[in-house]
Amino acid sequence: MTTDRPADTIAVAPITLPRLVRQRIFLYLGVLIVLLAFGAPSGGLIDIPITFFLKNKLHLKAYELADFRLVSAIPLYLSFVFGFIRDTWNPFGMRDRGFLLLFGTSTAGLYVFFAVIPITYVTLLVAVVLLTTSFLFVASAQNGLTSMIGQQHAMSGQISAVWNIFASVPTVGALLIGGTLSDLLEERNADQAGRILFLVGAAIMASVAVYAAWRPRSVFDNVRTEHGAAAHPLKDLKRLARHWPIYPALLIWLLWNFAPGSATPLQYFFRTPSTPRTPNGASGTPSSPPPSFRLSWCSASSAEGFP
């Protein structure tokens, strides 16, 4: 039997860790997951205030807001690129901690930069694109570290369960807090509202960078290198494309995220004159996680179809 695995890929046999060590790993990864969920530009804590800012402060129509989402999500469509970069680059010789430290700091710096400049449609669009691009380096490091630990120590199922448990906290919390923050920003002018919002994001991502400076031995002494010095991104991409089992999973993920009626249409439905006034915090709590993949024409036509 032959495989197309590159010659410099190092096979790592799974090792079962003691229970106490596993619990420490779960806690470390859990805190990291929570911090990133709150600091994500496309997450509820930041995304919901931005969408209400565009609607209420800049007076965008439904199709204009949907177009904004479509363009600002371009880095998300290319998320796989950041994963390949994570596999081939080793910033500061710290591997995943290097990504967390470098891009946690850069994302915080971008938040601060956009907090002190006037807010317009263009600056806000550029801000979201750049922030998302920088943040995806951090997210790829967290995803890669979590996956690698799970595979190397035969606890992928436990890691997945921990991930879902910790991710559920910011998923709900960020939506609630993001909606409340939107209401508070309604009382400010555009520049003041943008400054507060971006400084909140900066504080969270600065916390991620500080967290990356910590190196718990129970976590990183149990991570082993799986690649040699040489990198073959094109070969890896071809190998990935030929790996047919990923396509059912990608289809499931696509169907899960394709929800053109859950974001922009609901927001405009709850806040139109024909419906009772709903606080931003209430309309910021959809029944399912907000999709990262949105089609502008679907969202716009759905939103304008409401009475």
N, C-alpha and C positions, 0 to 999 in steps of 0.2 A: 504493500500500500504506500502511495506517495502523497506528499502534501506540498503545498506551495508556500510553506512558512519560510521566511528569510533565514539565511544561515546564521546571521548574527543575533537572532532572537534566542534568548536564554530561557529554557524550560525551568519553571520553579515548582517544586513539589509542594502541595499544601501541607501546612503544619498547624495542628490544633493548639490553640493557646489556652493557658489557664483561665478560669472563669473571671478572676479579679482583673486580669489584664484586658480581657474582652470588654468588661464593663467600663474600664477607663477609656478604651478606644471608642466605645459607643458614646460616652459622655462628651469626649473631645469632638467627635464628628457631629454630634447633635447640636452642640453650641455653635459650631461653624455653619451648619445648615440653617439654623435660626437667624444668625447674623446676615447671611447672604440673602435669605428670603426677604428680610426687611430692607436691605440696601439695594435690591435689584431695581433698576430704572423701570423695568416692565412689570414690577410687582405692585400689589395693592397699595402699599404705603405711599409710593411715589406716583404710580400710574393713575390712580383715581383722582388725586388732586390735580394732576396735569390735565386730565380729560375735562374736569369741571372748570379748570382755569381757561381752557380753550373755548369751552361752550359759554361760560358765563362772563368772563372778562374780555375775551377776544371775539365773542359772539359768532362762533363758527356754526354753520349749519351741519346737519347730520352727515351729508356726503363729504363735506370738507373735513370734518373730524375723522371720518373713516379713511379718507385719503391720507391724512396725517399719520394715522396708525399704520397704514400700508407702507408708507415710505420709511417711517421711523423704525419699523421692524426688519428692515433689510439685513442688519447684522444677525438677527435671529435665524433668517433663512440660511445663513452661512455658518451656523453653529459648529458644523462638523470640521470646518477649517481650524477653529480654535482648538479642537481636540487633537488634530494632527500636529499643530504647533506645540501643544503641551507634551506630546510624545517625543518630539525631536529636539526641544530646546530645554536647557537647564540653567535658568537665570541664577546668578550668584553661586552656582554649584549647590543650590539648596532644593532643586527640583520643585515639587509642588509648593513647598513653603516659599520658595523664591517667587513663584507666580502670585501667591497670596499677598506677599509683602510688597512686591513691585507694583502690581496692578491694583491692589487695595489702596495703596498710596496714591497712584495716578488717578483712580476713580474719585477718591476723596478730593484731590486737587482740582479735578474737573468740576465737581460739585461746587467747590468754593469759587472757582473762576466764574461760573455761570450765575452764581449768587450775587455777584457784584456788578454785572453788566445789565443794561436795560433789557427787559423782556419783550420780545416781539414774536410773531409766528415763526420767522426764519431762525432767530436765535434759539427758540425753544426746540425747533426741529433738529437743528445742528446739535444742541445739547443732548437730546435723547439719543441720537445716532452715536455720538462720540462716547457718551456714558455707557450705552449698551455694549459698544465694541470693547471698551476697556473692561467692563464688568464680565464679559464672556470669558476673558482669560482667567479671571478668578474662579468663575463657575466651572470651567473646564478642569482646573486644578482640583477643586473639591470633588467633582464627579470622578475624575481619574483616581484620586487617592482613595476615595470610598470604595470604588469598584475593585481596585488592586488589592486592598486589604481584605475585602470579602473573598476574593478568589484565592489569594495566597494562604489563607488560614481556614478554608473550608467553612465559611460562615456567611455566604452570600445571602441566604434567606434571612438570617438574623440582622444583617446590615440593612436589607431592604425593609424589614419590619421597623427597625429603629428609624430609618430615613422617613418612612411614612408617618410615624408617630411624631417625630420632631417637626416635620414639615407641616403637619396639620395645625400646629400652634400658630406659626406666622401666616399661614394661608387664611385662617379666620381672623386672627388678630390684626394683620396688616390691612385687611379689607375694612374692618371696623374702625381702626385708628385712622386709616386713610380717608374714610368718609367723614369722620369727625374733624380731621385736619382740613378737609375741603370746606366745611362749614365755617371754621375759624378764619380761613383765608378769604372768605366772602366779604369780611369786614375791612379788608386791606385793599390798597390800590395794587395794580399789577406788579410793580417792581418790588414792593414790600412782600407780597404774597410769594413771588418767585424766590426772593431771598430767603425767607423762612423755610420754604420747602427744600431748597437745595442745601441749605446748611444742615437740615436734619439728615439728608442723605450723606453729606460729608462726614458728619459725626459717626454714623453707622459704619461707613467704609473705613474711616480711620481706626475704628475699633477692630475691624477685620485685619488691618495691617499690624496693629499691636498684637493681636492674637497670633498672627503668623510668626512673630518674633519668638514666641514660646515654642520650645521643642520638647514635648513630653517623651521620655524614652520609651514608655509603654506603647506609644504609637509608632514613632519613626524608627526605633531600633528593630521593629518587626516588619518593616517594609524593605523588600529586596528588589534589586534592579532586574528588570526583565528584558532589557535591550542592550546590545553592544554599543560601541562608540559610533558606528556608522548608521546613518539614517537613510531610509528609502521611502520617502513620502509617496511618490508616484506608484511604486510597487505595492505599498500598503493600500493605497486607494483602489487600485485594480483588484487586489485580493479581497477588499471589502465589497466591491461591486459584484464580484463573483460568488460571494457568500450568500446563497439564496435564502437561508433561514432568517435573515434580517428583514426581508421584505414583508412578511406577515406582521411582524412587530411594528414596522414603519407604517403599514396601512392602519393598524389599530390606533397608533399614535396620531395619525392624520385625522381619522374619524373622531377621536376624542377631542382634538383641538379645533376641529372645524365646527364652529358654533356661531354662525353669523348673526343670530338673534339675541345673543346673551350680553353683549357689551354696549355698543353705541345705540342700537334700537331701544334697549331697556332704559338706558340713561335718558334719552330724549322722550320716551313715553312717560316716565315717572315725573319729568320736569316740564311738561308742556302745560299751557294754560287750561286745556280741556280736562286735566286730571288734578286732584287735590295736590297742593304743594307737598312734596316729599323731601325731607332733609337729605343732603348729600350722603350722610352716613348711612341712611336706610337704603338708598339706591346703590350704594357701594357694597352690597352684600348679596351677590348672585348665588343661586343654588349650586353652581359648579364653579371650579376654578376658571378665571378669565383666560381665554385662548390667546396663545402667542401668534397663531396664524389666523389672519383675518383678510377677507376679500372685500375691498372697498365697495364694489357695486352691490354686493349682497347686503352688507350692513346698511348702506344708504337707502336702498329700495325698501328694506324691511322697516327702517326707522320712519321713512316718510309714508309708509303704508298704515301706520297707526292712526286712529281717529283723533 
